[in-house]
């Protein structure tokens, strides 16, 4: 969304110190932990899907519909509110978003019938769509206020680790709790409801980094605009986000059912560990590649995904957990590094007054990548086997990775 020109006496939404730098330093870690908690909560259902399937007779297709309800919520929220924190402040978006996650937790703790599951996932998606771009922009501004002369590496590592690492932590914690504690379809949600409530209070006392505009631009939903300093680079970054989240969507929606069904390994802890391994590999790789230049990150990310996903397919064809897990970790490493490069590229090219908008556009495209392929696999399984659907997914993903490679080369050539 384009900003209107404001008179000089009306401050634009810009980052700036509000309080001592030590407060911004503490606030940086508070927002990072709140971000991680929210992202972790959104993958809590992943290792529990086989339990729902066994209890209510869900098919793989129905699981992907429940997953799609979450993705729809994210996309709607990104379209309607992902960019608004640029005008009103980061906290005025983050606090209601965390409250929505608490509402979703309450729904999960109540009647866990299919309609309630769909509503809970939708509400959770609405909250996450408000959180992702807002928290990422907030972290960069808190980092800059606390360490104005430091490099961006801490921000890039922490923001992507909270985002991607949180997705893995949620699945692992939920899987372990479901395996070893009472009430496996309730206890994980209760634990995260407490953590979300604590996060909400902590965010409320964190210093704001955006000066609210006295006169706000006319509201319009988020639009996908490439007008962020380097149009070709922005297109390449969003395409990379789509490809990265396509891999993540596969493992959060389909993989637990495959492990429990085809591999006949019903352990909820194992299902959570598989998802954690993929996202954990992504988060570790993001931390270890901090000093790599952006082009090297892009090459590593694309190559690892191009190798990892076919190995996942081999594991599915041979019913080998080892190959399935190894391929997932390699693909997760690639997706994590590629997405980190995309976030860093967009955050660097966007001006502060439009940083939330630029990141919201990136996350919008990324979550479409998470949802569309996963739903496509679910729909395909109504006519063909899961493995056949994965054959198609692998071929399409490899073609997409080739397209992303071409886009980054074009962007580099235009600089």
C-alpha positions in Angstrom: 0.0 0.0 0.0 1.4 3.4 -1.0 1.8 6.0 1.7 0.3 9.5 1.1 2.5 12.5 1.5 2.2 14.1 4.9 2.8 17.6 6.0 6.1 18.1 7.8 4.5 18.7 11.1 2.9 15.3 11.0 5.5 12.6 11.8 5.6 9.5 9.5 5.9 6.0 10.9 9.6 5.9 11.5 11.7 3.9 13.8 13.3 5.9 16.6 14.5 5.6 20.1 11.7 5.8 22.7 13.5 5.3 26.0 17.0 4.0 26.8 18.9 1.7 24.5 18.9 -1.0 27.3 15.1 -1.1 27.2 15.4 -1.7 23.4 17.9 -4.5 24.1 15.6 -6.2 26.5 12.6 -5.5 24.2 14.5 -7.2 21.3 14.6 -10.5 23.2 11.0 -10.1 24.5 9.7 -9.8 21.0 11.9 -12.6 19.8 10.5 -15.0 22.4 6.9 -13.8 21.8 7.4 -14.4 18.1 8.9 -17.9 18.7 6.0 -18.8 21.1 3.3 -17.7 18.6 5.0 -19.5 15.7 5.4 -22.6 17.9 1.7 -22.6 18.8 0.7 -22.7 15.1 2.4 -26.1 14.6 1.1 -27.7 17.8 -1.7 -29.5 15.8 0.8 -31.1 13.3 1.8 -34.2 15.3 -1.7 -34.5 16.7 -3.4 -34.9 13.3 -3.1 -38.7 13.3 -4.9 -38.7 16.7 -7.7 -36.7 15.2 -7.8 -39.0 12.2 -8.0 -42.1 14.4 -10.7 -40.5 16.6 -12.9 -38.9 14.0 -12.0 -40.9 10.8 -10.3 -38.0 9.1 -8.7 -38.7 5.7 -5.5 -37.1 4.5 -7.6 -34.8 2.4 -9.5 -33.6 5.5 -6.3 -32.9 7.3 -5.1 -30.7 4.5 -8.5 -28.9 4.6 -7.9 -28.2 8.3 -4.4 -27.0 7.4 -5.8 -24.9 4.6 -8.1 -23.1 7.1 -5.0 -21.9 8.9 -3.4 -20.8 5.7 -6.5 -19.0 4.6 -6.5 -17.1 7.9 -2.9 -16.1 7.5 -3.5 -14.8 3.9 -6.6 -12.9 4.9 -4.8 -11.3 7.8 -1.8 -10.4 5.8 -4.0 -8.8 3.2 -6.1 -6.8 5.7 -3.7 -6.0 8.6 -0.1 -7.2 7.8 1.0 -3.7 6.8 -1.0 -1.5 9.3 1.7 -1.5 12.0 3.6 0.9 9.8 1.0 3.5 10.7 -0.3 2.7 14.1 2.7 1.1 15.8 4.0 -2.5 16.2 2.4 -3.1 19.6 -1.1 -2.2 18.5 -0.9 -5.1 16.1 1.1 -7.6 18.0 -1.1 -7.5 21.2 -4.4 -8.2 19.4 -2.7 -10.9 17.3 -1.4 -12.7 20.4 -5.0 -12.4 21.9 -6.3 -14.2 18.8 -3.8 -17.0 19.4 -5.2 -17.3 22.9 -8.7 -17.5 21.5 -7.6 -20.3 19.2 -6.1 -22.1 22.2 -9.4 -21.8 24.0 -11.2 -23.3 21.0 -8.8 -26.2 20.8 -9.3 -26.8 24.6 -13.1 -26.9 24.1 -15.0 -29.1 21.8 -12.4 -30.5 19.3 -15.0 -31.5 16.7 -14.2 -30.9 13.0 -16.1 -27.5 12.8 -14.3 -26.2 15.9 -10.9 -27.4 14.5 -11.5 -25.5 11.3 -12.5 -22.3 13.2 -9.6 -22.6 15.6 -7.1 -23.0 12.8 -8.7 -20.1 10.9 -8.4 -17.8 14.1 -4.8 -19.0 14.6 -4.0 -18.1 11.0 -5.5 -14.6 11.4 -3.2 -14.0 14.4 -0.1 -15.3 12.7 -0.7 -13.2 9.6 -0.6 -10.1 11.9 2.4 -11.3 13.8 4.9 -12.4 11.1 5.7 -9.2 9.2 5.0 -7.0 12.3 7.4 -8.9 14.6 10.1 -9.1 12.0 10.0 -5.3 11.4 9.8 -4.7 15.2 12.9 -6.8 15.7 14.9 -5.0 13.1 13.9 -1.6 14.7 14.7 -2.7 18.2 18.0 -4.1 17.1 18.9 -0.8 15.3 17.8 1.3 18.4 19.9 -0.9 20.7 22.9 -1.3 18.5 22.8 1.5 15.9 26.3 0.9 14.6 26.2 -2.9 14.6 25.6 -5.1 11.6 22.2 -6.6 10.8 23.4 -10.2 11.5 21.9 -10.5 15.0 18.5 -9.3 13.7 18.6 -11.7 10.7 19.6 -14.8 12.8 17.1 -14.1 15.6 14.2 -13.2 13.5 14.4 -16.1 11.1 15.2 -18.5 14.0 12.2 -17.3 15.9 10.0 -17.7 12.8 11.3 -21.0 11.4 12.7 -22.5 14.6 9.5 -21.8 16.4 7.6 -23.9 13.9 9.8 -26.8 14.8 9.7 -26.3 18.5 5.9 -26.3 18.6 5.7 -29.6 16.8 8.3 -31.2 19.0 6.8 -30.0 22.3 3.3 -31.0 21.3 4.5 -34.4 20.1 6.4 -35.2 23.3 3.5 -34.0 25.5 1.0 -36.0 23.5 3.1 -39.1 23.8 3.9 -38.9 27.5 1.3 -36.9 29.4 -2.4 -37.2 30.1 -5.0 -35.8 27.7 -2.8 -35.5 24.5 -5.4 -33.5 22.6 -5.7 -30.9 25.4 -2.4 -30.6 27.4 -0.3 -29.1 24.6 -2.8 -26.4 24.0 -3.0 -25.6 27.7 0.8 -25.3 28.0 0.9 -22.9 25.1 -2.1 -20.9 26.3 -0.1 -20.0 29.4 3.0 -19.1 27.3 0.9 -16.9 25.0 -0.6 -15.1 28.0 2.9 -14.4 29.4 4.0 -13.2 26.0 1.1 -10.8 25.7 1.9 -9.2 29.0 5.6 -8.9 28.1 4.9 -7.3 24.7 2.7 -4.7 26.4 5.7 -3.4 28.4 8.1 -3.4 25.5 9.1 0.1 24.0 7.4 1.1 20.8 9.6 1.8 17.8 7.0 3.5 15.5 5.7 7.0 16.0 2.0 6.8 15.2 0.9 9.1 12.3 -1.3 12.0 13.3 -2.9 11.7 9.9 -3.1 8.2 8.6 -3.3 7.3 4.9 -6.6 6.1 3.6 -6.9 2.4 4.4 -6.6 -0.1 1.7 -5.9 -3.8 1.9 -2.3 -4.9 1.4 -1.4 -5.1 -2.2 1.5 -6.9 -3.7 3.8 -4.1 -4.9 7.4 -4.5 -6.1 8.1 -0.8 -5.5 10.6 -1.4 -2.7 13.9 -0.1 -4.0 14.7 -3.1 -6.2 11.7 -4.5 -8.0 13.5 -7.4 -9.6 15.1 -8.3 -6.3 11.7 -8.1 -4.5 10.2 -10.5 -7.1 13.1 -12.9 -6.7 12.8 -12.8 -2.9 9.0 -13.5 -2.9 9.5 -16.4 -5.3 12.2 -17.7 -3.0 9.7 -17.4 0.0 7.1 -19.3 -2.0 9.5 -22.2 -2.7 10.8 -22.3 0.9 7.4 -22.5 2.5 6.2 -25.1 0.0 8.6 -27.5 1.7 7.6 -26.4 5.2 3.9 -26.8 4.3 4.6 -30.4 3.1 6.1 -31.4 6.5 3.5 -29.6 8.7 0.5 -31.1 6.9 1.3 -34.4 5.2 4.4 -35.8 6.8 3.0 -36.8 10.3 0.3 -38.8 8.6 2.8 -40.5 6.3 5.0 -41.5 9.3 2.0 -42.9 11.2 0.2 -44.5 8.3 2.6 -45.7 5.6 5.6 -46.3 7.9 3.3 -47.7 10.7 5.1 -45.6 13.3 2.3 -44.1 15.5 4.5 -42.4 18.1 3.4 -38.8 18.5 6.9 -37.9 19.8 8.4 -39.3 16.6 5.9 -37.3 14.4 6.9 -34.1 16.3 10.6 -35.0 16.1 10.3 -35.4 12.3 8.8 -31.9 11.9 11.3 -30.5 14.4 14.2 -32.0 12.5 13.1 -30.2 9.3 12.6 -26.8 11.0 15.5 -27.3 13.3 17.8 -28.0 10.4 16.5 -24.8 8.8 17.1 -22.7 12.0 20.6 -24.1 12.5 21.6 -23.5 8.9 20.3 -20.0 9.2 22.6 -19.4 12.2 25.7 -21.0 10.6 25.4 -19.1 7.3 25.2 -15.6 8.9 28.5 -14.5 7.3 27.8 -15.8 3.9 27.0 -13.2 1.3 23.4 -13.2 0.0 24.2 -14.8 -3.4 26.0 -17.7 -1.7 22.9 -18.2 0.6 20.6 -18.2 -2.4 22.8 -20.9 -4.2 23.0 -23.0 -1.1 19.3 -22.8 -0.4 18.3 -23.7 -3.9 20.8 -26.5 -4.2 19.8 -28.1 -0.8 16.1 -28.1 -1.6 16.8 -29.5 -5.1 18.7 -32.4 -3.5 16.6 -32.9 -0.3 13.0 -33.2 -1.8 13.9 -36.0 -4.2 15.5 -37.9 -1.3 12.3 -37.4 0.6 10.5 -38.9 -2.4 12.9 -41.9 -2.4 12.2 -42.4 1.3 8.5 -42.5 0.6 8.9 -45.0 -2.3 11.0 -47.3 -0.2 9.2 -46.8 3.1 12.5 -45.8 4.6 12.3 -43.5 7.6 16.1 -42.8 7.3 15.9 -41.5 3.8 12.6 -39.6 4.5 14.2 -37.9 7.5 17.5 -37.2 5.8 15.9 -35.7 2.8 13.6 -33.6 5.0 16.6 -32.2 7.0 18.5 -31.3 3.8 15.4 -29.8 2.2 14.7 -27.9 5.5 18.3 -26.5 5.5 17.8 -25.3 2.0 14.4 -23.8 2.7 15.7 -22.1 5.8 18.7 -20.5 4.2 16.8 -19.4 1.2 14.1 -17.8 3.3 16.6 -16.1 5.4 18.2 -14.6 2.3 14.7 -13.4 1.2 13.8 -11.8 4.5 17.2 -10.0 4.7 16.9 -8.8 1.1 13.4 -7.3 1.6 14.1 -5.8 5.0 17.2 -4.1 3.6 15.6 -2.7 0.5 12.4 -1.3 2.1 12.3 2.2 3.7 11.3 2.2 7.4 7.9 3.7 6.7 7.0 0.8 4.4 9.0 -2.0 5.9 6.0 -3.7 7.4 4.2 -3.5 4.1 7.2 -5.0 2.2 7.6 -7.8 4.6 3.8 -8.5 4.7 4.0 -8.9 0.9 6.8 -11.4 1.3 5.0 -13.4 4.0 1.8 -13.3 2.0 3.5 -15.0 -1.0 5.4 -17.4 1.3 2.2 -18.6 3.0 0.5 -19.1 -0.4 3.5 -21.4 -1.0 2.9 -23.2 2.3 -0.8 -23.7 1.6 -1.4 -24.2 -2.1 1.0 -27.2 -2.6 -0.1 -28.9 0.6 -3.8 -28.5 -0.3 -3.0 -29.7 -3.8 -1.5 -32.9 -2.5 -4.5 -33.4 -0.3 -6.9 -33.0 -3.2 -4.7 -35.3 -5.4 -4.9 -38.1 -2.8 -8.6 -38.4 -3.5 -7.7 -39.8 -6.9 -4.2 -41.1 -6.6 -1.9 -42.4 -3.9 0.1 -40.0 -1.6 3.3 -41.2 -3.2 2.0 -40.4 -6.7 0.9 -36.9 -5.5 4.5 -36.5 -4.1 5.9 -37.3 -7.5 4.0 -34.4 -9.0 5.0 -32.1 -6.1 8.6 -32.9 -6.5 8.6 -32.2 -10.2 6.7 -28.9 -9.8 9.1 -27.8 -7.0 12.2 -28.5 -9.1 10.7 -26.4 -11.9 9.9 -23.7 -9.4 13.5 -23.7 -8.0 14.8 -23.4 -11.6 12.6 -20.3 -12.0 13.8 -18.8 -8.7 17.4 -19.3 -9.9 16.6 -17.4 -13.1 14.9 -14.5 -11.2 17.9 -14.0 -8.9 20.3 -14.0 -11.8 18.2 -11.4 -13.6 18.1 -9.3 -10.4 21.9 -9.5 -10.1 22.4 -8.5 -13.7 20.2 -5.4 -13.3 22.3 -4.0 -10.4 
